[in-house]
Amino acid sequence: MCPHQPRCPEAVASDRMAARVVAGYPEQGWSLLCNGIIVFDDTGALLPDGLGIVPPTVVPATAATPAALAA
C-alpha cells in the first residue's frame, strides 16, 4: 500500500511512472517504485505480478551513429 498523499498511481495506470522511488540502485541501473514497478536506466520497466514489460524508449547509441542516420 502506498503511504504517500496523494497516493502514487497504480502499476496499470497510464501515469504509472510518476510513482515515487522507494529503493534506488543507480550502480546497478534500476529503481523500485512505490507501485511495485522496477524501472531501468534505459527507461524500460518490469510491471509487478507478471503484468508485462515497458520497452525502453531511448534510441541505442549504435543506432544513432552518423553512418546509420545516413542510411
ROKOLBA-561507 format. One line per 2 residues: number of its first residue (from 0); for each residue x, y, z of N, C-alpha, C, O. Coordinates in nm, 4 decimals, padded with zeros to 6 digits. Example, Ala and Ser with C-alpha at 12.3 -4.5 7.8 and 13.67 -1.06 7.14 Angstrom:
2
0 = 01.3190,-00.5690,00.7800,01.2300,-00.4500,00.7800,01.3200,-00.3300,00.7800,01.4236,-00.3319,00.8465 | 01.2850,-00.2250,00.7080,01.3670,-00.1060,00.7140,01.2900,00.0030,00.7870,01.3409,00.1138,00.8039
***
This chain:
71
0 = 00.0835,-00.1194,00.0000,00.0000,00.0000,00.0000,00.0874,00.1250,00.0000,00.1894,00.1317,00.0686 | 00.0465,00.2199,-00.0757,00.1198,00.3458,-00.0874,00.0895,00.4346,00.0332,-00.0267,00.4658,00.0592
2 = 00.1933,00.4757,00.1072,00.1707,00.5633,00.2225,00.1709,00.7117,00.1872,00.1498,00.7957,00.2746 | 00.1943,00.7449,00.0615,00.2065,00.8850,00.0211,00.0709,00.9507,-00.0007,-00.0276,00.8842,-00.0328
4 = 00.0675,01.0821,00.0172,-00.0525,01.1613,-00.0105,-00.0153,01.2726,-00.1058,00.0707,01.3533,-00.0703 | -00.0722,01.2828,-00.2217,-00.1699,01.1902,-00.2775,-00.1037,01.0566,-00.3105,00.0183,01.0481,-00.3252
6 = -00.1858,00.9532,-00.3219,-00.1354,00.8184,-00.3475,-00.0644,00.8111,-00.4823,-00.0998,00.8817,-00.5767 | 00.0353,00.7253,-00.4894,00.1057,00.7013,-00.6151,00.0117,00.6291,-00.7117,-00.0760,00.5542,-00.6687
8 = 00.0300,00.6518,-00.8428,-00.0546,00.5824,-00.9395,-00.0312,00.4314,-00.9362,00.0794,00.3854,-00.9077 | -00.1351,00.3559,-00.9654,-00.1256,00.2102,-00.9699,-00.0361,00.1678,-01.0863,-00.0124,00.2460,-01.1784
10 = 00.0131,00.0453,-01.0821,00.1033,-00.0057,-01.1852,00.0373,-00.0138,-01.3230,00.1070,-00.0114,-01.4245 | -00.0941,-00.0232,-01.3282,-00.1647,-00.0323,-01.4564,-00.2134,00.1032,-01.5075,-00.2693,00.1108,-01.6169
12 = -00.1934,00.2097,-01.4309,-00.2373,00.3433,-01.4709,-00.1470,00.3998,-01.5797,-00.0305,00.3613,-01.5897 | -00.1990,00.4897,-01.6603,-00.1198,00.5483,-01.7687,-00.0048,00.6348,-01.7158,00.0962,00.6512,-01.7842
14 = -00.0191,00.6897,-01.5962,00.0871,00.7722,-01.5366,00.1680,00.6955,-01.4326,00.2217,00.7555,-01.3395 | 00.1774,00.5626,-01.4477,00.2415,00.4739,-01.3500,00.3846,00.5116,-01.3165,00.4295,00.4851,-01.2050
16 = 00.4578,00.5725,-01.4090,00.5981,00.6061,-01.3843,00.6126,00.7275,-01.2921,00.7244,00.7624,-01.2542 | 00.5025,00.7917,-01.2557,00.5065,00.9060,-01.1648,00.5129,00.8637,-01.0184,00.5229,00.9486,-00.9298
18 = 00.5073,00.7338,-00.9923,00.5171,00.6852,-00.8544,00.6548,00.7170,-00.7974,00.7517,00.7313,-00.8719 | 00.6630,00.7277,-00.6667,00.7895,00.7622,-00.6006,00.8846,00.6438,-00.5944,00.8425,00.5285,-00.5844
20 = 01.0133,00.6745,-00.6006,01.1169,00.5727,-00.5862,01.1275,00.5354,-00.4382,01.1427,00.6225,-00.3526 | 01.1193,00.4054,-00.4086,01.1333,00.3599,-00.2701,01.2678,00.2927,-00.2464,01.3122,00.2808,-00.1322
22 = 01.3330,00.2484,-00.3542,01.4667,00.1903,-00.3436,01.5388,00.2152,-00.4751,01.4921,00.1741,-00.5813 | 01.6517,00.2822,-00.4673,01.7276,00.3122,-00.5879,01.8634,00.2440,-00.5858,01.9328,00.2453,-00.4841
24 = 01.9009,00.1850,-00.6970,02.0300,00.1184,-00.7123,02.0970,00.1691,-00.8396,02.1106,00.0942,-00.9364 | 02.1390,00.2957,-00.8405,02.1964,00.3532,-00.9631,02.3209,00.2794,-01.0106,02.3478,00.2755,-01.1306
26 = 02.3972,00.2212,-00.9189,02.5164,00.1471,-00.9591,02.4794,00.0204,-01.0365,02.5611,-00.0320,-01.1122 | 02.3574,-00.0285,-01.0179,02.3095,-00.1463,-01.0904,02.2155,-00.1082,-01.2043,02.1798,-00.1925,-01.2865
28 = 02.1757,00.0183,-01.2090,02.0928,00.0659,-01.3193,01.9437,00.0447,-01.3059,01.8738,00.0368,-01.4069 | 01.8919,00.0352,-01.1819,01.7481,00.0183,-01.1658,01.6985,00.0793,-01.0354,01.7756,00.1043,-00.9428
30 = 01.5657,00.1028,-01.0308,01.4995,00.1564,-00.9115,01.3645,00.0876,-00.8952,01.3023,00.0463,-00.9931 | 01.3201,00.0760,-00.7706,01.1888,00.0202,-00.7396,01.0952,00.1346,-00.7048,01.1250,00.2161,-00.6174
32 = 00.9814,00.1403,-00.7740,00.8817,00.2432,-00.7460,00.7823,00.1937,-00.6416,00.7702,00.0734,-00.6184 | 00.7122,00.2858,-00.5799,00.6155,00.2566,-00.4750,00.5054,00.1611,-00.5213,00.4510,00.0855,-00.4408
34 = 00.4728,00.1642,-00.6500,00.3666,00.0790,-00.7023,00.4168,-00.0587,-00.7473,00.3419,-00.1346,-00.8087 | 00.5432,-00.0911,-00.7172,00.5974,-00.2226,-00.7471,00.6673,-00.2353,-00.8808,00.7172,-00.3428,-00.9139
36 = 00.6721,-00.1285,-00.9584,00.7383,-00.1317,-01.0885,00.8889,-00.1185,-01.0688,00.9352,-00.0387,-00.9873 | 00.9647,-00.1978,-01.1444,01.1102,-00.1846,-01.1475,01.1441,-00.1081,-01.2745,01.1125,-00.1525,-01.3849
38 = 01.2087,00.0072,-01.2583,01.2447,00.0938,-01.3708,01.3948,00.0848,-01.3933,01.4739,00.0940,-01.2994 | 01.4330,00.0666,-01.5199,01.5736,00.0573,-01.5554,01.6230,00.1894,-01.6138,01.5442,00.2689,-01.6650
40 = 01.7541,00.2120,-01.6055,01.8128,00.3365,-01.6551,01.7883,00.3586,-01.8036,01.7906,00.4728,-01.8494 | 01.7650,00.2525,-01.8800,01.7400,00.2683,-02.0231,01.5935,00.3020,-02.0519,01.5519,00.3014,-02.1678
42 = 01.5156,00.3309,-01.9490,01.3737,00.3678,-01.9499,01.2802,00.2488,-01.9670,01.1587,00.2674,-01.9735 | 01.3328,00.1283,-01.9743,01.2473,00.0101,-01.9740,01.1997,-00.0171,-01.8324,01.2530,00.0392,-01.7367
44 = 01.0991,-00.1037,-01.8185,01.0458,-00.1333,-01.6857,00.9801,-00.2707,-01.6841,00.9345,-00.3214,-01.7866 | 00.9767,-00.3292,-01.5648,00.9025,-00.4526,-01.5398,00.7853,-00.4191,-01.4488,00.8029,-00.3577,-01.3436
46 = 00.6668,-00.4593,-01.4896,00.5484,-00.4358,-01.4077,00.5349,-00.5495,-01.3071,00.5793,-00.6610,-01.3343 | 00.4747,-00.5236,-01.1921,00.4626,-00.6278,-01.0888,00.3642,-00.7370,-01.1276,00.2784,-00.7177,-01.2138
48 = 00.3779,-00.8514,-01.0631,00.2835,-00.9636,-01.0761,00.2663,-01.0134,-01.2187,00.1591,-01.0617,-01.2553 | 00.3712,-01.0020,-01.2995,00.3648,-01.0528,-01.4360,00.2729,-00.9760,-01.5282,00.2290,-01.0295,-01.6300
50 = 00.2427,-00.8510,-01.4945,00.1537,-00.7702,-01.5775,00.2165,-00.7342,-01.7115,00.1450,-00.6979,-01.8049 | 00.3480,-00.7435,-01.7228,00.4120,-00.7149,-01.8505,00.5391,-00.6346,-01.8359,00.5928,-00.6173,-01.7265
52 = 00.5855,-00.5861,-01.9497,00.7060,-00.5043,-01.9546,00.6765,-00.3745,-02.0265,00.5793,-00.3640,-02.1013 | 00.7616,-00.2752,-02.0031,00.7584,-00.1497,-02.0769,00.8926,-00.1433,-02.1482,00.9962,-00.1319,-02.0827
54 = 00.8930,-00.1504,-02.2821,01.0210,-00.1493,-02.3532,01.0899,-00.0139,-02.3414,01.0238,00.0882,-02.3223 | 01.2237,-00.0127,-02.3528,01.2969,00.1142,-02.3469,01.2518,00.2083,-02.4581,01.2155,00.1642,-02.5671
56 = 01.2545,00.3372,-02.4296,01.2124,00.4361,-02.5292,01.3284,00.5155,-02.5870,01.3075,00.5997,-02.6744 | 01.4484,00.4909,-02.5409,01.5640,00.5637,-02.5944,01.6220,00.4886,-02.7134,01.6108,00.3663,-02.7226
58 = 01.6834,00.5621,-02.8031,01.7493,00.5025,-02.9177,01.8878,00.4571,-02.8742,01.9625,00.5367,-02.8173 | 01.9249,00.3309,-02.8993,02.0601,00.2868,-02.8624,02.1654,00.3706,-02.9332,02.1442,00.4147,-03.0462
60 = 02.2780,00.3925,-02.8679,02.3842,00.4767,-02.9234,02.4323,00.4245,-03.0572,02.4682,00.5045,-03.1436 | 02.4346,00.2941,-03.0781,02.4822,00.2391,-03.2049,02.3878,00.2735,-03.3196,02.4313,00.2821,-03.4345
62 = 02.2606,00.2931,-03.2907,02.1648,00.3278,-03.3952,02.1685,00.4754,-03.4300,02.1109,00.5167,-03.5307 | 02.2346,00.5546,-03.3492,02.2385,00.6993,-03.3728,02.3717,00.7449,-03.4317,02.4021,00.8642,-03.4297
64 = 02.4515,00.6517,-03.4842,02.5799,00.6895,-03.5443,02.5539,00.7608,-03.6771,02.4505,00.7376,-03.7397 | 02.6452,00.8463,-03.7207,02.6252,00.9168,-03.8476,02.6009,00.8223,-03.9653,02.5186,00.8527,-04.0517
66 = 02.6707,00.7082,-03.9708,02.6520,00.6142,-04.0808,02.5109,00.5555,-04.0802,02.4485,00.5404,-04.1852 | 02.4617,00.5228,-03.9607,02.3263,00.4670,-03.9508,02.2212,00.5712,-03.9853,02.1186,00.5380,-04.0447
68 = 02.2449,00.6958,-03.9493,02.1485,00.8011,-03.9793,02.1451,00.8342,-04.1272,02.0409,00.8747,-04.1787 | 02.2581,00.8176,-04.1975,02.2647,00.8483,-04.3398,02.2009,00.7392,-04.4249,02.1643,00.7638,-04.5398
70 = 02.1873,00.6200,-04.3702,02.1337,00.5064,-04.4477,01.9853,00.5172,-04.4715,01.9264,00.4296,-04.5348
***
